Every structure is written in structure tokens, then in C-alpha cells.
Amino acid sequence: MINGKTKLSCLIGRDVRESKSPQIHNYIYNKLGINCKYLNFSLNENQLSDFISTVKTLKIPGFNVTIPYKEKIIDFLDEVDDTAKKIGAVNTVKYIDGKLIGYNTDGAGYIMSLKNNNVDISGKKILVIGAGGAARGILFFLSKENPESIHIMNRTKKNAEAVIGELKNYYEMIDYDHYNEDEDYDIIINTTSVGMKSKDSPYKFTGKESAVVSDIVYNPRLTTLLKEAKENGLKTVEGIEMLIYQALLADQIWFDLEIDADIMGEIIKIIS
Ligand code: ATR
């Protein structure tokens, strides 16, 4: 119910009309009795400054940021937490005591989705497809889990090399040149948008793989990559889980809560 104390939280991005974030957050608010409503706002870059003023005027407790503003938004913030600073991208902003503080919950949300599926990262050989903003957050958190190695496969070599250059400060066993189709990876992760609303796949299975395959694309839920992985008898992790975990983590930051991750299963049911 909306009343005089109802708060607003939201997502901003260039075109966020299709985002499932409102369903996820509003479900959490209903379930936990948080008096807040979550909406999506599609903005042009030249509207960011006005949006920030509005957040301060209306004392909006928090908002999420998506493509293509996860880096740009940093210019408008008073503080950025260490992790988001290292990743170089912010997807969650909290407004408190007159200050805007930036966080990144994408990478941590992704790791939670693997752990929820009992996927161990430590000692594993990982192939990450893509080297954009989403990849950076995921790579940063993966590297902290002590994998044996991470190889990056990307359309544009120099973009992969730029990401590797940043990551090398924290993790040594990351490479582009050693990517090898015949390598037996334990975990294959798609961080690109390939497969979103299309039948394209960023990886061709040889039939020899024994990997866990995961995709951050969640529309469709079963991407061609995941479908082919299943056909090859491989375990899969869907992108919708990362989306839900990063949302749970954002609400924890905004409302100083510990949210029981068990409600994730219920959310998956209502948004599929
Ligand atoms: P995000 O911030 O969401 O990760 P991004 O920075 O645009 O988005 O990065 C997108 C990633 O997907 C990049 O790795 C990009 O490859 P390039 O570095 O070659 O640009 C990859 N990508 C996007 N569209 C692709 C396509 N059609 N085929 C292959 N890779 C693609």
C-alpha cells in the first residue's frame, strides 16, 4: 500500500523499459514489508545531472545504474567504495546524510549465483567470454576466489588486454593469448550480450567439455549457449540468478538489512 511514508527506489539506464528489476525489488519490498516502490527511468546522458539533483531533493534512498552509465555515474558521486573503485563501475548508489555513495553488487551477485548452484571456483580453470563492464566486476570477484587460471575470450583483443592489465594488479593467472579451444575448462562464463533476444551463441561446444556453463544474459532465460550446454549434458547457471542476487545486495545496502537468500526461489517463479 502506498501512503505518506512510501519511499522510492529506481533503476536508471538509457533504455530500461524491459528490465525485470522492478518485479524483483517490489517483490522483496512486499515480502519484507519495506515501504518502498521501485521504478525504471530511461534517461539520456545529459539528464544525469538533473536526475542526481532530484535524488537529493526527494531524498531517494537508493538507485541502480545500468548500461551505459555504470562508469559515467561515478563523476556525480561523493564517495565510491573500494570494490567499485577497483572495478571502475557502479551499479548501486545509496543516498545517506546528504551524500551519494557508489557500490558495485554485480560481481558479488554473480559469485553468489555460482555458490547457490554449488559451483566451486577455487582451483578451477575458468573461461570468461567478454571483456566489458560486466566482465570486469565478475573477474574481480572470481579472482578473489583463488581459481587455478582465468582465460579471456573476446572479439576485440585490445579490450581484453586492457581488462587483464587492470586485473593483473590483484591476480596473476589471467590471460588472453593462452586461450585454447581444446583446453578443458571447469567453468565457462558468458559476460557479453550475445544471445540476448537472439539465437546467437558466443561459444561453440566441441562435445568434449565437462564444464559448468553460465550466462549473464537472462532474456531469454535459456539462451542458446545454455541450451547447447544442456544438450551436451553440462550443468548450467542462469543469468536470472545473478540479477536477483545483485538486487538483494542493493536492497541490503539501501535499507541496512540482511536478506535471507531463500526468497530467491520465490522470485524466480514470479518473474519467469
Ligand atoms: P557491459 O558493460 O554490459 O559488459 P560492454 O562494455 O559494451 O557492455 O561490453 C560488451 C562485451 O560484449 C565486450 O566484451 C564486447 O566485445 P568487444 O570488446 O569486442 O566489443 C562483447 N560483445 C558485444 N557484442 C558482441 C558481439 N556481437 N559479438 C561478440 N562480442 C560482443
Boltz pocket constraint, residues with backbone or C-beta under 6 A from the ligand:
constraints:
  - pocket:
      binder: B
      contacts: [[A, 67], [A, 129], [A, 130], [A, 131], [A, 132], [A, 133], [A, 134], [A, 135], [A, 154], [A, 155], [A, 156], [A, 159], [A, 160], [A, 191], [A, 192], [A, 193], [A, 194]]
      max_distance: 6.0
